[in-house]
Amino acid sequence: MKKIEKLFYLFFLIFFLSIFIKQQAIMFRLKKDYRHYSQQLEKVKFINAQLKEELKQVQKDSYIETLAREKLGLIKPGEILFIDKNKRKTN
């Protein structure tokens, strides 16, 4: 009976150790995934903040006016448009 008890305890010890090792492996993988996704989240937050700032700039009247003048060649009433024919096109 002593041998059977020892085998029984040994079996449970091995069983619980295998469960513990598997859980540790799962926890290690989950922590690694958490760090990876946390880094990605920080990058996305940074990009989002940059885009919000860019959106504020784009919505300003001065930016819209500059863009209309440079890209569309628009002028204010009473202004004279001067075109430098010697200047090369950059577009």
N, C-alpha and C positions, 0 to 999 in steps of 0.2 A: 504494500500500500504506500510505502514511503516513496518508491520510485514513481508511482502514478501521480502522487501529489507534486513531486518535483517536476515531472514532465508537464503537469497541468499549469503550475506556476511559471515554468519556463515558456510554455506556449503563450500564456497571457502577457508575460513580459515582452516577448518578441512581437506579439500582436500590438500592444500599446506603443512600443518603440517605433514600429513601422508606421502607425497612424501619426505619431508625433513628428517623425521625419517628413512624412508627406505634407503635413500641415505647415511645417517650417518652410518647405520648398514652395508651397502655395503662397505663404506670407511674403517670402523673398520676391517672388514674381510680381505680386500685387504692389509691393512697395516700389519696385522698379518701374512698373507701369504708372503708378501714381506720380513719381518724380518726372517721368517723361511727359505725362499729360499736364502736369503743373507748369513745366517749362513751356510747353506749347501754349497754354492758356496765358502766360505772361507775355509771350510774343504777340499773341492776338490782341491782348489788352493794349499793348504798346502801339500796334498798328492802328487799332481803333481810335486811340487818343490822337494819333497823327492825322487820321482821316477827319475826325471831328474838327480839329484845328484848321485843316485845309478847307473844310466845308465853310467854316466861319469866314475865312479869307475870301473864298470864291463868291460868297453871298454879299460881300461889301460892294457898294456902288462904285468905289474907285477901281476895284479890280475889274468889274464889268466894263467900265468906261475904257480902261487901258486895253482890255482884250478887244473891244469893239474898234478901237483906233488901230491897234497893231494888226489884227487878223482880218478885219473887214474893211479897213481904210475909211472908217466913218469920221466925220468932223463935226464940230459944234457949229451952230449957225453963226455966220460972220467970220469964220476962220477960212483961211486959204490953204488948200492942200498942195504941198510941195512934194514932187516925186523926183528922186535922184536917179536918173537913168544910168549913171555910172556904177551904182551900187548893185552888187550881185544879189540875186535872189537866194535866200537860204532855205526855201521850202522846196 
